[in-house]
């Protein structure tokens, strides 16, 4: 049950990231944060959050046997080819 909750949480983060992607509230902000324009700093942190969410999705939602099935399908297709 914990694995399902982890998947649901990871999938729920996708719409949140989609909504947060367009930072309309920072377009006209002339302030600087960490020596960079605040909008650029926001997008750096946003990109880091996207990396973490995608890593989490791969860890909890990726089918465990997907690579084995892909390799078996590829090996089966290669064995049946005629030249």
C-alpha positions as CSV (number, residue, x, y, z in Angstrom):
1,X,0.0,0.0,0.0
2,X,2.9,2.3,0.6
3,X,4.2,1.9,-2.9
4,X,0.8,2.9,-4.3
5,X,0.8,6.0,-2.1
6,X,4.3,6.9,-3.3
7,X,3.1,6.5,-6.9
8,X,0.0,8.7,-6.4
9,X,2.1,11.4,-4.7
10,X,4.6,11.4,-7.5
11,X,1.9,11.6,-10.1
12,X,0.1,14.4,-8.2
13,X,3.3,16.5,-8.3
14,X,3.1,16.7,-12.1
15,X,0.1,19.0,-12.3
16,X,1.6,21.1,-9.5
17,X,4.8,21.5,-11.5
18,X,2.9,22.3,-14.6
19,X,1.1,25.1,-12.8
20,X,4.2,26.5,-11.2
21,X,6.2,26.5,-14.4
22,X,4.9,29.8,-15.6
23,X,6.0,32.3,-13.0
24,X,3.9,35.2,-14.2
25,X,4.3,36.8,-10.8
26,X,8.1,37.3,-11.3
27,X,8.2,38.7,-14.8
28,X,8.5,42.4,-13.7
29,X,10.4,41.8,-10.5
30,X,13.8,43.7,-10.7
31,X,15.1,42.2,-7.4
32,X,18.1,39.9,-7.3
33,X,18.5,36.7,-5.3
34,X,21.9,35.0,-4.9
35,X,23.2,37.6,-7.4
36,X,20.9,36.5,-10.1
37,X,17.5,37.9,-11.3
38,X,14.8,36.4,-9.1
39,X,13.1,34.9,-12.1
40,X,16.2,33.0,-13.2
41,X,16.8,31.8,-9.6
42,X,13.2,30.6,-9.5
43,X,13.7,28.6,-12.7
44,X,17.0,27.1,-11.4
45,X,15.2,25.9,-8.3
46,X,12.2,24.8,-10.4
47,X,14.4,22.7,-12.6
48,X,15.9,21.0,-9.6
49,X,12.4,20.2,-8.3
50,X,11.5,18.7,-11.7
51,X,14.6,16.5,-11.6
52,X,13.7,15.2,-8.2
53,X,10.1,14.5,-9.2
54,X,11.1,12.7,-12.4
55,X,13.7,10.7,-10.5
56,X,11.0,9.8,-8.0
57,X,8.6,8.8,-10.8
58,X,11.2,6.5,-12.3
59,X,11.9,4.9,-8.9
60,X,8.3,4.3,-7.9
61,X,6.3,4.1,-11.1
62,X,8.6,2.4,-13.6
63,X,7.6,-1.2,-14.2
64,X,10.3,-3.4,-12.7
65,X,10.4,-5.8,-15.6
66,X,10.1,-3.3,-18.4
67,X,13.7,-3.5,-19.5
68,X,13.6,-7.3,-19.4
69,X,10.5,-7.4,-21.6
70,X,12.1,-4.9,-24.0
71,X,15.2,-7.0,-24.3
72,X,13.1,-10.2,-24.8
73,X,11.1,-8.5,-27.5
74,X,14.2,-7.3,-29.3
75,X,15.9,-10.7,-29.1
76,X,12.8,-12.4,-30.4
77,X,12.5,-9.9,-33.3
78,X,16.2,-10.4,-34.2
79,X,15.9,-14.1,-34.2
80,X,13.0,-14.1,-36.6
81,X,14.5,-11.8,-39.2
82,X,15.4,-13.2,-42.6
83,X,18.1,-11.6,-44.8
